[in-house]
Amino acid sequence: MAEEEKNTEQEEGTEQSPAEAVEELVEGGAAVESGLDTGPAKGPRLDQDEGRIQSDPDRGTRKERVGMVVSDRPDKTVAVSVETLVRHPFYKKRIRRSKRFMVHDERNEARVGDTVRIVETRPLSARKRWRLANIISRAE
């Protein structure tokens, strides 16, 4: 009986290489369902409504911060101060730390005092590595 089982397994389960398996999936149309789509290259795309670049969901998550605009003097650039609370290693008390980021603002929308959301991006200049995602609230 053991020999019969081996023979039936050999007939039913033909071994194939991983490349052949992928080809079979692509030809059968199952590649899209299984995530093996060989479609266009992944990357940022332009949102038609707002004209802003949106990252592709397959690309990974980018860092996001919420902060307040402290300077809007340079053209297409704002300085955003982001405050975080950290725990002191010895005293265990929470300390407020702030960091200032140079942020690309393509349309010069943000003004001093606005609360904004910023998103990590490729280096745009010597100090700019963030871009304005949206304005959460306007200054009063």
C-alpha positions in Angstrom: 0.0 0.0 0.0 2.8 2.4 0.7 4.1 2.0 -2.8 0.6 2.7 -4.3 0.4 5.9 -2.2 3.8 7.0 -3.4 2.9 6.4 -7.0 -0.4 8.4 -6.8 1.5 11.3 -5.1 4.1 11.4 -7.9 1.3 11.4 -10.5 -0.8 14.1 -8.8 1.9 16.4 -7.3 4.3 17.2 -10.2 7.1 19.3 -8.9 7.7 22.7 -10.6 10.1 25.5 -10.0 9.0 28.8 -8.4 9.5 30.6 -11.7 7.1 28.2 -13.4 4.6 28.6 -10.6 4.7 32.4 -11.0 4.2 32.1 -14.8 1.2 29.9 -14.2 -0.3 32.4 -11.8 0.3 35.3 -14.2 -1.2 33.4 -17.2 -4.2 32.3 -15.1 -5.0 35.9 -13.9 -4.4 35.0 -10.3 -1.4 37.3 -10.1 -3.5 40.3 -9.3 -5.4 38.5 -6.5 -2.2 37.1 -5.0 -0.3 40.4 -5.1 2.1 39.3 -7.9 1.0 41.9 -10.3 3.7 43.0 -12.7 1.9 46.3 -13.5 3.3 49.8 -13.7 6.2 50.8 -11.4 5.2 51.9 -7.9 5.8 55.5 -6.8 4.2 58.8 -6.0 1.2 59.9 -8.0 -0.4 63.3 -8.5 -3.8 63.7 -6.9 -6.1 65.3 -9.4 -8.3 67.1 -6.9 -5.6 69.0 -4.9 -2.6 68.8 -7.2 -0.5 67.3 -4.3 1.7 64.3 -4.5 0.3 61.3 -2.6 2.5 58.3 -1.7 1.6 54.8 -2.9 0.2 52.6 -0.2 2.6 49.8 -1.2 5.5 52.0 -0.6 5.5 52.0 3.2 4.5 54.6 5.7 6.1 58.0 5.9 6.7 59.8 9.2 4.1 62.4 10.0 4.3 65.2 12.6 1.9 67.8 13.8 3.3 71.2 14.7 2.9 75.0 14.6 4.2 77.3 12.0 6.8 79.7 13.6 8.1 81.3 10.4 6.8 81.8 6.9 9.4 84.2 5.5 11.2 82.2 2.8 9.4 81.6 -0.4 7.6 78.2 -0.5 9.1 77.3 2.9 7.8 77.4 6.4 9.5 76.6 9.7 7.4 74.3 11.9 8.0 73.7 15.6 6.9 70.2 16.7 6.6 69.6 20.5 6.9 66.1 22.0 6.7 64.9 25.6 9.6 62.7 26.7 10.1 61.0 30.1 13.1 62.0 32.1 15.3 58.9 32.6 16.0 59.6 36.3 13.2 61.7 37.6 10.5 60.0 35.5 8.8 63.3 34.9 7.5 64.3 31.5 9.6 67.0 29.7 8.4 69.1 26.8 11.0 69.0 23.9 10.6 70.9 20.7 12.3 70.5 17.3 12.1 72.8 14.3 11.7 71.5 10.8 12.0 73.3 7.5 8.9 72.4 5.5 8.2 72.8 1.8 4.9 74.7 1.2 4.4 74.7 -2.6 1.5 77.2 -2.6 2.6 79.5 0.3 -0.6 78.7 2.2 0.6 78.4 5.8 0.9 81.4 8.0 2.5 81.9 11.4 0.4 80.4 14.1 -1.3 77.7 11.9 -1.3 74.1 13.1 -0.2 71.9 10.3 0.5 68.3 9.5 3.9 67.6 7.8 5.1 64.5 6.0 8.6 63.1 5.4 9.8 63.4 1.9 13.0 63.2 -0.2 15.7 65.9 0.4 14.4 69.1 -1.3 17.3 71.4 -0.2 20.1 71.4 2.3 17.7 71.5 5.3 14.3 70.7 3.8 13.2 67.1 4.1 9.5 67.6 4.9 6.5 68.9 3.0 3.2 70.3 4.1 0.4 67.7 4.0 -2.5 69.9 5.2 -3.4 72.8 7.5 -5.3 71.5 10.5 -6.3 74.9 12.0 -5.7 78.5 11.1 -4.2 81.1 13.4 -6.8 83.4 15.0 
